[in-house]
């Protein structure tokens, strides 16, 4: 009979990766890259306008995102300790001192924002600072007070493509406030809503035990959560033809984006009818598939200026 492997003991590098939420912030870097590439295609007709500028944009954004994750966990040590899935994080498990985590968060955040300001442009630094501020000082404390925290939490998650856009637009006489930039913001913001509500319903007992106010609290049937997911999925699906009307994208994105949204809507409806964990998990997993699919289709269907 094969011997069971012992659990791998925590390492410093592993704890740092958890503190800075490296796996989660991978999405931040991907969407920042996406905004940069679409802007370079729009303004310069090339997929990479300046490789070094892209490197500095990704580096500054990554450090800011990693730092904000450390601050977030510093503010939620007690809540994380109450939830099984987060209790083994380095701070609630007492493998790391809060003062050290604060130093890491402060150092990374400061470096990231300053690096963007110096090596990229002030607009990208302002956007990164705004994302950090909303995430740490508004969204994180609001989680204990109001279920609207999910809406506010969608803001920092939707800003990264705007950072990528701003990095390129500044050199071409454009702005982070270009309509295309806000279109990318809307795509990321709306996608996060069904993604987050599916997670919150699956983990609702732990969230309630930790004292978080989420839309899914008390929703054992899943119907309230499903209706919220349906509402935002309808808006997300409608965003595809809006892109054509505004002249940002062609029919490839309109048809592909709409079909991808319709599949998500079908899964939302299945969750509403079934109201069980398998249906919620299918919706959650599809939201993970939807993002790279949508980004790929939009990249193919994006119009040049």
LUMNU-107757 format. One record per residue: x, y, z of N, C-alpha, C, CB in turn. Coordinates in steps of 0.001 Angstrom, whole numbers, padded with zeros to 6 digits, always signed. Glycine has a CB too. Example, Ala and Ser with C-alpha at 12.3 -4.5 7.8 and 13.67 -1.06 7.14 Angstrom:
2
+013190-005690+007800+012300-004500+007800+013200-003300+007800+011308-004473+009046+012850-002250+007080+013670-001060+007140+012900+000030+007870+014084-000598+005725
***
This chain:
305
+000852-001196+000000+000000+000000+000000+000886+001245+000000-000963+000006+001235+000593+002194-000931+001421+003398-001061+001254+004285+000159+001060+004177-002338+002378+004867+000586+002341+005777+001731+001839+007143+001271+003748+005901+002394+001027+007767+002105+000494+009086+001782+001588+010124+001970-000739+009421+002660+001652+011053+001019+002623+012121+001135+002255+013068+002264+002736+012879-000176+003270+013475+002991+003016+014472+004028+002796+015828+003377+004189+014533+005041+002015+016654+004044+001795+018002+003545+003119+018746+003490+000781+018757+004425+003319+019469+002389+004542+020237+002250+004546+021381+003256+004692+020773+000813+005591+021515+004071+005615+022601+005051+005707+023953+004366+006783+022426+006017+005114+024980+004952+005147+026317+004357+006577+026823+004220+004323+027296+005199+006820+027568+003164+008127+028181+002941+007966+029690+002893+008777+027656+001634+009071+030404+003049+009012+031859+003003+008513+032338+001648+010383+032459+003303+009013+031739+000576+008574+032147-000759+007093+031859-000967+009400+031436-001829+006653+030719-000443+005238+030379-000550+004370+031360+000210+004994+028975-000040+004808+031736+001415+004055+032699+002216+004014+034071+001556+004660+032814+003608+005110+034468+000930+005144+035752+000231+004185+035733-000968+006587+036077-000233+004128+034584-001646+003218+034458-002784+001763+034548-002333+003461+033134-003520+001471+033972-001152+000106+034039-000612-000207+035455-000144-000073+033037+000557+000742+036088+000530+000530+037444+001044+000245+038423-000086+001750+037910+001841+000945+038274-001176+000778+039191-002309-000241+038687-003333+002115+039412-002992-000857+037548-003070-001883+036971-003944-001395+036900-005394-003182+037798-003863-000246+036267-005576+000375+036191-006892-000556+035542-007911+001685+035415-006813-001195+034433-007541-002052+033721-008502-003242+034580-008913-002547+032391-007902-003891+035231-007947-005040+036086-008255-004609+037300-009073-005736+036540-006961-003469+037886-008722-003012+039092-009419-002467+038797-010810-001950+039787-008601-002362+037520-011160-002020+037188-012536-003053+037755-013500-001907+035672-012710-004333+037745-013077-005392+038318-013899-005176+039821-014080-006769+038046-013268-004688+040479-013041-004408+041914-013123-003362+042184-014204-003924+042457-011755-002313+041380-014215-001240+041574-015183-001697+041238-016602-000033+040722-014807-002514+040204-016734-003015+039827-018057-003890+040934-018630-003807+038508-017985-004768+041496-017812-005660+042539-018314-004926+043856-018545-006809+042754-017342-003869+044112-017769-003030+045283-018038-002338+045128-019386-001983+045481-016915-001778+043948-019622-001155+043645-020908-002162+043786-022036-000561+042230-020903-003377+043319-021804-004433+043386-022821-004735+044834-023188-005713+042687-022321-004891+045696-022178-005141+047112-022447-004009+047749-023223-005354+047862-021154-002778+047385-022878-001603+047915-023567-001600+047489-025036-000311+047441-022870-001850+046208-025293-001808+045689-026657-002905+046300-027532-001942+044171-026642-004114+046445-026981-005190+047032-027774-004902+048495-028086-006526+046902-027041-004325+049210-027126-003981+050611-027370-002882+050721-028419-003539+051294-026067-001882+049842-028352-000794+049884-029331-001312+049574-030731+000315+048890-028945-002283+048665-030808-002886+048347-032110-003715+049528-032603-003768+047074-032014-004452+050156-031714-005328+051270-032110-004514+052484-032558-006255+051663-030945-003505+052856-031778-002758+054082-032063-001626+053890-033064-002199+054635-030792-000968+052725-033026+000227+052537-033841+000125+051395-034846+001394+052298-032952-000988+050656-034827-001159+049563-035777-000220+048399-035534-000964+050066-037162+000310+048288-034329+001238+047201-033975+000833+046609-032641+002708+047709-033918+001099+045309-032473+000701+044652-031226+001605+045027-030058+000706+043150-031407+002829+045407-030314+003704+045904-029251+004329+047206-029726+004807+044853-028872+003991+048276-029061+004481+049596-029461+005903+049825-028971+003560+050694-028925+006173+049496-027717+007497+049714-027129+007679+048656-026041+007650+051186-026545+008558+047701-026298+008719+046572-025381+009166+047015-023991+009721+045583-025948+010043+048009-023931+010515+048470-022631+009410+049205-021867+011733+049382-022804+008613+049971-022593+007492+050651-021954+006510+049623-021402+006785+051599-022951+006284+048555-022148+005410+047475-021677+005988+046837-020421+005218+046408-022777+007293+046581-020414+007936+045983-019247+007735+046856-018003+009437+045774-019514+007974+048159-018126+007830+049057-016985+006363+049157-016538+008374+050450-017336+005441+049092-017481+004013+049138-017145+003608+047916-016331+003159+049226-018422+004044+046746-016782+003715+045509-016078+004385+045473-014706+004140+044289-016910+005655+045878-014644+006380+045859-013370+005727+046772-012350+007834+046270-013576+005432+048002-012730+004815+048942-011795+003439+048497-011347+004720+050305-012419+002642+047986-012288+001294+047519-011951+001364+046305-011030+000502+047173-013230+002286+045388-011320+002421+044179-010504+002781+044529-009070+003480+043246-011097+003763+045393-008881+004183+045755-007518+003057+046430-006758+005406+046678-007559+002314+047304-007427+001190+047976-006761+000116+046970-006361+000585+049056-007677-000192+046038-007256-001208+045023-006963-000757+044109-005835-001517+044195-008214+000511+043689-005845+001026+042832-004780+000986+043556-003434+002464+042382-005101+001341+044830-003441+001321+045602-002197-000089+045763-001650+001942+046969-002417-001049+046014-002523-002434+046184-002067-002975+044886-001477-003332+046650-003229-002541+043736-002007-002970+042446-001461-002449+042259-000042-002488+041294-002357-001214+042690+000202-000643+042582+001544-001423+043461+002525+000852+042980+001533-001762+044676+002127-002546+045567+002991-003922+044969+003276-002698+046959+002340-004535+044378+002255-005847+043754+002413-005814+042661+003476-006325+043175+001080-004790+041812+003448-004698+040722+004424-004342+041235+005817-003663+039697+003972-003618+042330+005868-003344+042937+007171-004621+043395+007853-002390+044114+007018-005559+043868+007070-006815+044393+007606-007830+043298+007897-007412+045387+006641-007549+042062+007477-008521+040983+007621-007945+039763+008339-009036+040576+006262-007004+039984+009220-006370+038855+009921-007399+038062+010718-005254+039356+010857-008246+038746+011495-009235+038044+012328-010250+037306+011471-009956+039031+013254-010716+037957+010403-011704+037329+009528-011109+036120+008808-012234+038344+008507-009876+036247+008341-009225+035123+007667-009047+033931+008611-007866+035557+007110-008798+034216+009880-008602+033145+010857-009877+032331+011071-008130+033728+012186-011046+032918+010781-012320+032228+011000-012724+031350+009825-013410+033235+011270-012060+031525+008682-012447+030768+007501-011410+029687+007189-012622+031707+006297-011895+028491+006929-011008+027361+006691-010086+027592+005509-011813+026112+006468-010604+028199+004426-009805+028362+003215-008742+029440+003339-010698+028679+002058-008831+030295+004376-007837+031365+004541-007086+031284+005870-008516+032715+004431-007463+030355+006726-006866+030295+008066-005368+030001+008038-007567+029241+008892-004904+029364+006952-003486+029017+006889-002656+030070+006159-003315+027677+006212-003245+031225+005910-002450+032311+005356-001392+032724+006386-003356+033524+004962-000282+033285+005941+000830+033546+006874+000496+034444+008056+001951+034156+006131-000415+035416+007891-000733+036309+009010-001642+035649+010046-001392+037574+008489-002807+035091+009669-003623+034431+010692-002960+033201+011292-004948+034039+010108-002085+032538+010534-001369+031364+011047-000144+031759+011869-000944+030462+009892+000120+033048+011985+001210+033598+012793+002596+033156+012321+001023+033197+014231+002716+032930+011013+004034+032628+010459+004756+033907+010022+003902+031663+009271+004006+035015+010005+004588+036288+009605+004078+037373+010537+004249+036622+008128+004962+038275+010942+004566+039371+011821+003880+040460+010996+005796+039947+012581+002814+041060+011541+002114+042123+010812+003020+043274+010394+000997+042660+011654+003988+043633+011237+004877+044739+010883+005690+044408+009632+005815+045067+012053+006062+043136+009482+006795+042734+008279+005898+042791+007047+007368+041318+008448+004651+042348+007207+003703+042395+006100+003420+043846+005707+002393+041673+006478+003351+044727+006709+003128+046144+006422+004294+046719+005618+002939+046938+007732+005498+046364+006010+006675+046838+005290+006695+046354+003853+007933+046391+005995+006300+045093+003654+006247+044533+002302+005190+045258+001469+005946+043015+002351+004017+045444+002067+002936+046123+001350+003298+047554+000998+001667+046107+002179+003858+048269+001970+004232+049662+001745+005338+049767+000690+004689+050313+003063+006352+048933+000815+007470+048994-000124+007052+048690-001547+008549+048036+000296+006264+047623-001727+005828+047247-003063+004914+048309-003676+005114+045903-003019+003949+048786-002881+002998+049774-003397+003699+051070-003782+001911+050058-002360+004558+051551-002896+005269+052807-003174+006152+052667-004408+006121+053229-001959+006890+051569-004477+007759+051354-005636+006939+051292-006922+008578+050061-005466+005823+050546-006888+005011+050379-008088+004470+051690-008617+003873+049447-007810+003892+052494-007736+003296+053769-008164+004369+054746-008643+002489+054398-007013+005468+054851-007899+006557+055754-008297+007187+055298-009607+007630+055828-007192+007339+053985-009764+007925+053451-010994+007053+053799-012196+008106+051924-010889+005752+053662-012054+004845+054014-013146+004935+055497-013477+003405+053645-012786+005005+056325-012436+005064+057771-012651+006330+058184-013393+004985+058502-011320+007449+057545-013070+008733+057935-013652+008986+057256-014991+009860+057607-012694+008743+055955-015059+009111+055177-016240+007988+055071-017282+009526+053797-015815+006758+055328-016892+005647+055216-017841+005044+056602-018062+004561+054212-017322+004095+056999-017218+003555+058363-017240+002689+058581-016002+002730+058619-018541+002424+059832-015633+001644+060102-014417+000247+059496-014442+001529+061585-014209-000389+059461-015617-001752+058930-015691-001811+057481-015232-002290+059044-017114-000869+056660-015663-000858+055254-015253-000626+055132-013752+000223+054476-016021+000200+056018-013195+000455+056001-011755-000798+056407-010983+001626+056939-011403-001520+057413-011476-002757+057838-010813-003787+056716-010815-003335+059084-011499-003895+056017-011933-004859+054916-012024-004495+053791-011065-004929+054380-013460-003208+053447-010995-002768+052397-010083-003017+052797-008633-001285+052088-010298-002746+054062-008307-002975+054554-006947-004464+054541-006609-002407+055974-006785-005296+054864-007596-006748+054835-007375-007229+053411-007103-007491+055420-008594-006731+052462-007897-007112+051068-007689-006715+050605-006300-006472+050171-008747-005499+050944-005877-005034+050569-004541-005894+051209-003458-003570+050973-004353-006163+052508-003612-006948+053218-002605-008350+052664-002443-007028+054669-002953-009014+052394-003559-010373+051851-003500-010372+050458-002881-010997+051805-004903-009402+049637-003274-009337+048260-002788-009053+048191-001290-008272+047491-003549-008104+048995-000838-007657+048910+000557-008531+049731+001499-006217+049374+000670-008845+050957+001125-009492+051873+002062-011007+051957+001931-008926+053226+001888-011565+051457+000835-013017+051494+000665-013611+050089+000620-013381+052254-000610-013165+049277-000330-013735+047937-000489-013501+047049+000729-013151+047273-001715-012261+046979+001209-011940+046060+002311-012749+046346+003576-010460+046140+002634-012807+047586+004084-013630+047824+005280-015127+047700+005019-013337+049194+005834-015567+047970+003775-016995+047895+003469-017510+046461+003495-017271+048515+002110-016623+045485+003332-017033+044074+003340-017710+043700+004652-015823+043165+003104-017407+044407+005734-017999+044100+007038-019281+044906+007290-016986+044378+008149-019622+045814+006368-020726+046736+006635-021873+046671+005627-020201+048121+006673-021552+046419+004352-022605+046468+003337-022310+045491+002209-022752+047891+002779-023363+044873+001683-023203+043920+000583-022861+044621-000725-024473+043097+000410-022979+045947-000747-022593+046686-001951-021079+046693-002141-023115+048120-001882-020356+046082-001221-018900+046018-001348-018495+045347-002667-018292+045256-000153-019333+044428-003169-018991+043731-004407-018906+044707-005576-020022+042636-004708-019845+045666-005625-019805+046677-006672-018542+047508-006578-021028+047574-006594-018214+047937-005362-017019+048757-005176-015760+047943-005468-016971+049322-003743-015779+046662-005096-014627+045808-005346-014371+045569-006821-014811+044501-004657-015404+045741-007643-015222+045575-009073-014423+046696-009712-016546+045472-009736-014343+047850-009034-013635+049010-009601-012132+048760-009731-013876+050248-008734-011419+048405-008637-009982+048149-008814-009685+046982-009745-009346+047884-007477-010601+046028-009839-010402+044911-010746-010578+045282-012208-011342+043813-010399-011257+046407-012468-011505+046833-013844-010535+047917-014309-012924+047333-013977-009725+048450-013413-008799+049532-013763-007551+049056-014516-008377+050251-012513-007002+047849-014269-005759+047448-014942-005714+047636-016455-005505+046040-014653-006759+047269-017238-006646+047531-018682-006554+049014-019006-007831+046934-019411-007120+049849-018135-007008+051294-018331-005568+051754-018102-007969+052045-017383-004865+051095-017185-003453+051423-016964-002655+051100-018212-002885+050654-015745-002906+049919-018790-002229+049542-020023-002551+050488-021160-002600+048136-020412-003809+050894-021247-004216+051837-022290-003524+053184-022094-005747+052019-022288-003513+053673-020867-002913+054975-020574-001430+054995-020895-003128+055339-019116-000740+053871-020691+000696+053802-020957+001008+054122-022413+001236+052420-020601+000158+053637-023324+000376+053861-024757-000238+055177-025217-000207+052705-025570-001454+055451-024758-002195+056620-025235-001446+057924-024984-003554+056679-024568-000742+058006-023873-000001+059224-023526+001005+059589-024615+000723+059044-022185+001604+058583-025238+002611+058827-026275+001979+059186-027618+003498+057604-026439+000687+058936-027769+000021+059154-029060-000973+060303-029019-000689+057893-029495-000930+061089-027954-001859+062204-027841-003236+061797-027367-001977+062892-029150-003362+060539-026919-004636+060076-026385-004690+060263-024880-004867+058611-026742-005633+059577-024233-005833+059755-022798-006367+058474-022181-006794+060922-022521-006158+058334-020878-006752+057204-020169-008265+057321-020160-006217+057122-018734-008794+058517-020470-010241+058738-020494-010853+058482-021868-010553+060152-020059-010061+057971-022827-010616+057622-024141-011795+056660-023972-009523+056987-025050-012745+056742-024893-013911+055868-024812-013555+054401-024818-014839+056152-025942-012540+054035-025589-012115+052635-025652-011619+052151-024297-011017+052456-026706-010937+053041-023575-010445+052697-022253-011597+052402-021297-009577+053822-021703-012627+053224-021342-013795+052999-020492-014570+051754-020928-014713+054224-020518-014518+051439-022214-015165+050219-022701-014504+048987-022088-015105+050148-024242-013170+048998-022035-012440+047889-021412-012751+047817-019918-010917+048048-021634-012876+048985-019282-013261+049025-017862-014613+048344-017671-013316+050492-017343-015576+048691-018532-016925+048122-018409-016910+046610-018576-017862+048746-019443-016121+046121-019542-016032+044675-019769-015534+043950-018523-015106+044376-020953-014450+044460-017943-013886+043804-016749-014798+043954-015549-012510+044380-016420-015430+045111-015402-016316+045340-014257-017510+044394-014306-016799+046803-014227-018171+044322-015450-019365+043485-015568-019018+042006-015450-020070+043751-016898-017867+041588-015988-017475+040183-015875-017286+039774-014416-016186+039926-016661-016760+040673-013601-016485+040332-012205-017743+040024-011404-015740+041456-011546-018876+040616-011775-020079+040452-010960-020570+038999-010927-021185+041356-011487-020866+038340-012054-021260+036921-011964-020141+036049-011418-021683+036403-013333-018886+036423-011704-017745+035662-011180-017732+035698-009659-016418+036217-011734-017871+036893-009086-017803+037040-007632-019033+036484-006920-017630+038493-007275-020224+036663-007502-021419+036164-006805-021431+034638-006777-022702+036690-007484-020879+034018-007814-020786+032549-007802-019854+032090-006689-020287+032016-009170-018713+032774-006538-017795+032443-005451-018454+032664-004105-016518+033271-005551-019092+033812-003947-019664+034165-002635-020769+033195-002243-020214+035603-002653-021541+032677-003224-022589+031716-002871-021977+030389-002447-023552+031502-004053-020940+029955-003158-020270+028701-002805-019623+028774-001424-019215+028356-003852-019171+029955-001039-018471+030131+000248-019312+030909+001255-017139+030852+000031-020642+030957+001055-021479+031844+001860-021436+031544+003358-022892+031760+001383-021351+030256+003721-021326+029933+005153-020075+030498+005815-021393+028410+005366-018942+030384+005138-017697+030906+005693-017721+032427+005758-016505+030435+004862-018257+033058+004719-018346+034518+004718-019235+035012+005855-018885+035021+003372-020348+034324+006071-021253+034703+007153-020580+034530+008509-022540+033872+007093-019850+033417+008669-019151+033147+009920-018073+034190+010185-018536+031751+009894-017436+034665+009131-016370+035666+009275-016922+037069+009494-015476+035658+008045-018217+037253+009261-018822+038564+009474-018857+039447+008244-018096+039270+010545-018671+038859+007061-018717+039636+005828-020162+039792+005358-017860+038967+004733-020477+040956+004832-021809+041221+004282-021756+041009+002770-022294+042678+004631-022323+039913+002311-022289+039582+000890-023713+039422+000364-021467+038291+000645-023886+039583-000940-025201+039430-001554-025773+038043-001309-025121+039702-003048-024914+037055-001155-025369+035667-001021-025735+035281+000411-024300+034736-001524-025485+036157+001363-025787+035822+002769-027257+035444+002949-025439+037009+003690-027500+034297+003554-028863+033844+003824-029596+033311+002610-029645+034954+004404-028959+033297+001456-029614+032867+000216-029355+031383-000029-029115+033706-000986-029950+030542+000799-029717+029098+000686-030246+028518-000619-030359+028378+001853-031318+029120-001165-031892+028592-002409-031078+029000-003634-033331+029070-002567-030277+030045-003499-029471+030527-004609-030215+031411-005593-028907+029380-005332-031518+031589-005386-032325+032333-006366-031946+033818-006406-033819+032186-006039-031741+034439-005251-031358+035849-005212-030008+036048-005892-031308+036361-003757-029065+035180-005567-027733+035278-006164-027799+035062-007670-026780+034259-005525-028616+034120-008107-028743+033837-009538-029339+035019-010281-029603+032595-009763-030325+035673-009697-030944+036839-010343-029917+037954-010523-032148+037351-009512-029086+038162-009509-028030+039175-009614-027066+038808-010739-027266+039317-008270-026685+037520-010806-025784+037057-011862-026423+037239-013238-025412+035581-011640-027695+036937-013343-028409+037094-014616-028413+038555-015060-029857+036575-014491-028683+039465-014134-028744+040903-014457-027426+041391-015049-029087+041724-013201-026324+041080-014380-025031+041570-014858-024566+040829-016110-023985+041435-013762-024975+039571-016259-024616+038827-017463-025339+039387-018684-024944+037339-017291-026575+039824-018498-027313+040472-019590-026591+041745-020040-028763+040804-019148-026131+042540-019074-025386+043758-019412-024078+043415-020118-025100+044587-018145-023403+042380-019629-022140+041955-020228-022350+041501-021668-021509+040825-019403-023414+040743-021908-023714+040258-023259-024051+041414-024190-024874+039255-023226-024793+042394-023675-025173+043562-024491-023981+044441-024833-026218+044392-023763-022889+044300-024079-021707+045128-024311-021063+044819-025670-020685+044917-023184-021219+043597-026163-020605+043224-027440-021146+044063-028601-020839+041741-027720-022462+044122-028829-022958+044972-029929-022701+046458-029707-024442+044752-030116-022624+046879-028452-022296+048285-028165-020923+048627-028723-022338+048561-026639-019995+047677-028643-018656+047888-029180-018680+048162-030683-017782+046680-028889-019582+047502-031403-019726+047739-032838-020333+049112-033101-020591+046646-033481-021367+049446-032349-022042+050738-032525-021097+051906-032279-023240+050840-031587-020175+051731-031333-019225+052797-031010-018017+052803-031934-018764+052659-029581-017899+051783-032771-016793+051710-033710-015512+051167-033117-016536+053046-034270-015597+050521-031961-014391+049999-031307-013994+048621-031823-014603+049934-029810-014974+047838-032245-014698+046459-032646-015589+046064-033820-014909+045493-031461-015264+044940-034468-016028+044495-035632-016940+043327-035279-015084+044097-036767-017463+042684-036324-018461+041635-036123-017897+040383-035450-019068+041258-037445-016597+040183-035542-016000+039015-034868-016266+039086-033373-014471+038937-035138-016032+040256-032794-016285+040433-031364-017782+040455-031060-015632+041726-030866-018560+041086-031937-020004+041170-031687-020613+039774-031586-020704+041977-032804-020340+038948-032570-020930+037597-032588-020301+036725-031511-020748+036937-033977-018970+036693-031458-018290+035845-030473-018570+036273-029048-016802+035857-030716-018513+037589-028778-018766+038087-027428-020194+037826-026986-018472+039569-027352-021141+038010-027917-022544+037771-027585-022794+036290-027289-023451+038244-028732-022239+035412-028112-022419+033971-027890-021809+033529-026564-021794+033173-029039-020619+034062-026254-019981+033722-024984-020836+034194-023813-018575+034343-024902-021454+035364-023959-022329+035874-022915-023609+035057-022781-022671+037316-023190-024144+034593-023911-025366+033781-023886-025123+032462-023160-025867+033512-025319-023952+031870-023355-023622+030630-022632-023596+030899-021131-022251+030057-023104-023008+032029-020726-022983+032358-019299-024399+032580-018771-022120+033612-019050-025231+033238-019576-026619+033467-019178-027350+032147-018983-027343+034321-020222-027117+031193-019858-027741+029865-019732-027323+029184-018432-027366+028974-020935-026035+029311-018079-025553+028719-016830-026142+029438-015615-024017+028765-016777-026357+030739-015726-027013+031482-014644-028440+030977-014435-027023+032998-014954-029137+030756-015539-030514+030260-015458-030557+028848-014880-031173+030280-016846-029583+028019-015258-029497+026675-014686-029296+026740-013174-028353+025885-015339-028432+027663-012746-028185+027842-011311-029447+028300-010603-027052+028853-011076-030212+029185-011237-031459+029672-010627-032459+028546-010433-032082+030772-011486-032524+027641-011412-033475+026518-011327-032997+025475-010319-033666+025862-012714-031734+025103-010405-031209+024032-009552-030916+024521-008131-029939+023448-010167-030303+025666-008019-029975+026221-006696-029053+025330-005888-031236+026461-005913-028124+024642-006586-027226+023752-005854-025764+024069-006183-027542+022279-006185-024861+023425-005455-023439+023704-005604-022887+023318-006983-022671+022976-004533-023284+022177-007561-022763+021843-008897-023088+022917-009942-023329+020503-009352-024310+023448-009891-024696+024475-010861-023919+025768-010621-026210+024745-010784-023733+026135-009356-022961+027337-009032-021502+027164-009439-023059+027655-007529-020979+025956-009244-019578+025698-009596-019382+025753-011118-019128+024320-009046-020353+025254-011862-020260+025328-013327-020231+026784-013786-021445+024582-013988-021067+027616-013172-021088+029038-013507-019747+029671-013183-022217+029760-012754-019227+029374-012007-017939+029940-011594-016826+029528-012548-017593+029500-010167-016762+028251-012885-015708+027758-013776-015829+028379-015166-015766+026226-013878-017074+028587-015599-017240+029200-016925-016792+030660-016922-018704+029106-017379-016995+031362-015821-016517+032749-015772-014996+032792-015931-016939+033426-014440-014312+031776-015422-012857+031707-015590-012494+031470-017055-012264+030589-014707-013307+030684-017755-013077+030431-019176-013481+031637-020020-013850+029188-019629-014535+032323-019598-015065+033437-020386-014038+034545-020578-016305+034001-019721-013298+034886-019523-012400+036041-019613-011344+035881-020705-011717+036268-018279-010530+034803-020711-009549+034685-021799-010205+034546-023169-008643+033494-021552-011383+033899-023214-012096+033765-024481-012529+035128-025002-013316+032848-024318-013107+035937-024117-013572+037268-024512-012407+038169-024904-014370+037912-023375-011328+038113-024146-010167+038942-024463-009578+038562-025819-009102+038810-023369-009525+037264-026097-009006+036814-027385-009877+037271-028538-008885+035309-027402-011192+037127-028391-012113+037552-029447-012055+039059-029662-013542+037129-029108-011964+039804-028560-011909+041261-028687-010604+041708-029325-012077+041923-027321-009512+041005-029030-008235+041334-029661-008295+041126-031168-007112+040491-029062-008943+040032-031590-009067+039752-033022-009987+040784-033689-009610+038315-033251-011045+041139-032988-012039+042036-033579-011831+043514-033284-013377+041646-033109-010717+043882-032661-010478+045289-032287-010105+046119-033508-009361+045387-031224-010682+047299-033629-010420+048175-034777-009208+049073-034541-011648+049034-035075-008488+049350-035609-007397+050311-035541-007960+051734-035677-006340+050024-036648-007190+052681-035144-007635+054066-035221-007527+054629-036634-006831+054920-034268
***
